[in-house]
């Protein structure tokens, strides 16, 4: 007996997606309005941290990812296999949440459903590109570009989850008179200060010889004990505007991003307190953004081409449609004229 699942259709899945998205939008809107309502009602300044949104939006986002997997497989896979695949990814997420193979609950839960959704999206793109249906190239590109956008969104979600939960943060103090390579707690990068130089810059301001005072710190970066590259940060005091600010060092590698910023400086002692953050898998996020941009550009270009084709006066289809419409209008005009003449003849006959 053939296994039929009549309720598993594209329209029903889209309806469930819209409802879930509305729930997510409601949660976000309530979070945005709550501080405003508290301020107007009680005069209390309320601030909601990211954890407020993360805990409340996690389930709707997970449901949206599962629904996306379902939408990608409908029409390109047998219905009797779709529910086991999607439900299986949700079940694995639940099991991972209990056994915690990655030692991080958000990663344990999100990784299985995101990977299955990505595989389903790439599978649909593959099936569409390898399809032998007689469809125009622009129409095929238009459909594929929409799924490229979906893949980009999933990669952004994956990059956000992995990078935010795997990032490493620590700080340490470097001394200018020491040749010691300083390690940072939990990091595989080490630093050694090469030099610390201070100088005035800008035009003279009041009783200062210049408008700002800059301390430039140059350091060598070591990765797992081996020299990696050099970096530089500045600690700047602006007399004119009465503020102090710093520059930062950022190195975006293929697999991770290294961020270094000054926290405090003691020029007399030749010491600087540096903050270091290492963010792995950050390129997954950037790759998702690039995929979204590519998909959006392709979608816009194909839509523009279809519109130009629709209004092209040399288009054979448009010409044929116009000709048929013109012939139909002429036919009804003749019939209307004949009916008017008949009525006139009857009136003239009745008067006689």
N, C-alpha and C positions, 0 to 999 in steps of 0.2 A: 504494500500500500504506500502510495506516495505521501511523503511528509509535507503537509501544507501549513504555512504560517501566514494566514491572510492579513493579520494585523501588522506584520513587519513590512511596511511600505515606506517609500520615500516621504510621502505627505505626512504620515503619522510621526515619523522620526523627526521631520522638520518642525512639526507642531510641538513635540516634546522639547526640542532644542530651544524654540522661542520661549516656551513657558519657563524653562530652566534659566535662560538668559534674563528674563524679566525678574526672576527671583534674585539672581545675582545683582542686577541693577538696583533692585529695591534695598538689598543689604548695603550696597555702597552708598546709595542716596541717604539712607538712615544714618550711616556713619558720618556723612558730611554735614547733615542737618542737626545732629545731636549737640555738638558744641555751640551752634548758633542758638538753638532753643534754650540750652542751659544758660547762655549769656543773657538772653532776653528775659527769661523767666526769673532767674535767681541772681543774675549778675556775676556768675561764676565762670572763670576762664577754664574751660575744659579742653584738654588735648588728647586725642586718641592716637596711640602709637600704632605702627604697622602690625603688631601682633593682634590687635582688635580685628582688623580686616582679614588677616591670614587665617585665623581660626574659624571665622564665620563664612568665609568665601571658599574654603577648601573643598567642601562637599559639592557645591554647585559647579565649581570648576572641574572637579573630577568627573561629575556627571556629564558636563559638556564634552570632555575629551572622549568619554565612552560613547556618547551619541555621535561624535564625529567619526569614530571608528566604524560605527554601524552604517552611517551614511556613505562612507567610502566603499564599503563592501556590498551594499545593496545594488543589485543589477550586474555585479561583476563576480559574485560568488554565490553558491547555492545557499538558500535561506536556512537550510538545516544545519549549516556550518557557522553561520554568522553569530547566532546567540551563544554557542559554546565558546567561540573565540573571544568575544567581548566579555562574556561572563567569566571566562577563564582568567583574563587579565585582571578583572576586579578581584577574583578569588586569590590570585597570586599576591596582589597588593595587600589583601587582608592577612595572608600568611606571613608576608614580609614584615608587616607591622608588628606581628607577634614575635617572630624569631629575630628580627632586625639584623639582616646580614651585612648591612652597610654601617650599622651603628648610628644611624640618624633617621628618625621617624619620617620626616617629610620626604627624604630621598627614598626610603623603603617603600612608602605608599605610592608615590608619584611615578617612579621609574618604570614599573611594569606597564601601567596604562598608557604612559606617554610613548614608550617604545612600540607597543602594539599599534597605537594610533598612527605613528610615523610610518611603520611598515605597511599599514593598510592604505595610507595616502600614497606612498611610493608605488604600491601594487596597482592602485587605480590609475596613476599616471602611466605606468608601464603598459597596462592593458589598453589605455586610450591611445598611446603612441603606436602600439603594435596592431591596433584594430585595422581591419581591411574594409571597413565600411566606406562607401563613396561619399565622404564628407569633404567640404571645402577646407583647404589648409588653414585659412583664417579662422573658420569656425572651430576647428580642432585645437588650434593654438589658444583660442579664447577659453575653451573649456579646460584645457590643461593649465593655463595661467591661474585660474581660480583655485585649483588644487595646489599649485606652487605656493600661493598665498597661505593656504591651510598648513602646508609643511613648514613655512616660515614661522607661523604663529606657534606651532608645536615646538619648534627648535628654540624659540624665544622662551617659552615656558620651561623647557628642559634646562636651558642655560641659566634662567633665573633661579630655579630650584637648586641646581647643582652648585652654582657659584656662591649663592647666598648662604648655603649650608656647609660648604667646604672651605670657605675663605679662612685664612689664618691671620690673626692680628697680634702684634706685640710691639714693644718699644725697648730701647736700650740707649745708653749714654756713650758717646764717642769723645775721645780726648785728642787734641791736636799734637800733644807732645809724646804720644804713645804709638808704637808700631804694632800694637796688639790688634788682631782680627777679632772683632766683637760678634758674638753669636746672638741671635734673637730667639726667644723661647718659642718652640714649635715650628720654626722656619728652617728651610734648607738654604737660605741666603745668609751671608755674613758680610759685614762692612768693616773697612779700615779707613780712617780719615787721612787724606793726603795733605790737605792744607786748610787753613782758616784765615781769610783776609778780609779786612774791613776798610771801607772807603766812603767818602762823601760824594754825592752826585747831585746835579741840578744847580740852579742859581741860588745865590745867598738869600737866606730868609731870616729876618729879624736879627737875633744875636748868633745865629748859626751860620757857619761858612757855606752851607748848601741846604737845599730843601729836604734832602733825605740822607739817611745813613744806612749803608748796606753791609751786611756780613755775609761773605760768600764762603760756602763750605763745599769742598771737593772731596769725594771719597771713592774708594775702589770697592766694587761689588764682587763677592766670591760666591760661587754656587757649589755647594757640597765640598767646600774646601779648595776649589780651583777657581782661578781668576775668570771673571765673567765679562765685566766692562766697568767703565767709570761713570760717575754721576755727579750732579751738582744741585744744590738747593741754596736759596737766598733767604736771609732773615732781614727784613727791611723795616726801618722806622721812618715814617713820613712826618716831618715836622710841620709842613704846611697844612696838612689835613688832620694832624693830630691822631694818627692811627699807625698800628703795626700790622704787617701782613707778611706772608711767606710765599715762596714759590715751591712747587713740588716736582718730584721726579717720577715719571711713569715709563715703564717699559712693557709694551704689549708684545708678548711672544706668541708662538703658534699654539701653545697649550695653556698658557696662564698669563696673568697680568701682575706686574710688580709695582707697588705704589709706595713711595717714601716721602714723608713730610716732616718738617721740624715741629717740635712741640714747645721747646723752650731752649734758651741759649744763655750761657754764662761766658761772656767774652773774656773776662779777667782770668778765669780759670782755664780758658781754652776748651770748654766742653759744650756739647750740643746734645740735646735729647731728641732722638729721631723715632718717628712712628713708622712701622712697616706693615703693609698689608699685601698678602699674596692671594690672588683670586684665580683658582684653577677653572678650566673649562669655560672661561669667559668668551672664547671665540665661538662657542655654540650659540650664544646670544647674538653676537655680531653676524654670524652666518645666517641666522633666522631673519634678522633685519634685512640683509642683502637679498635673501630669497623673496621676502615680501615686496621689496622695491622692484625686483625683476618681474614678479607676477603682476604687480599693479601696472607697471609700464606696458607690459605685453597686453594686458586687458584693455587699457586705454587706447593703445594703437589699433588693436583689432576692432574695437567698438567704433573708432573713428573711421576705419576703412569700411565697415559695414554701412555706416550712415552715408558716407560719400557714394557708395555703390547704390544705395537706395534712392538717392536724389540725382544720380547720373542720368542725363537725358539720352545718352547713347546706350544705356543699358537695354539689352534686348527684352528682358523680362518686363521692365517698366514700360517699354514701348508697346509690347503686346498687350499688357494690362490696360494701357491708355487707349489702344485701338479698340479692344473689346468693350470698354466702358463707353467710348464714343459711339460705336455701332448700336449698343443697347439704348443709349439716350435717343439716337436718331429714330430707332424703331418705335419707342414709346411716343415720340413727338408726332410721328406719322399716324399712329393709332389715335392719339388725342385729336388731331386735326380731322380725321375721318369721322370721329364721333360727333365733333362740333358741327360738321357739315350735315350729318344725318339729322341732328336735332333742328337745325335751321330749316331743312327741307320739310320736316314734319310740321313745324310751325306755319310755314308758308302754305302748306296744303290745308291746314285747319282753318286759316283765314279765308281761303277761297270757298 
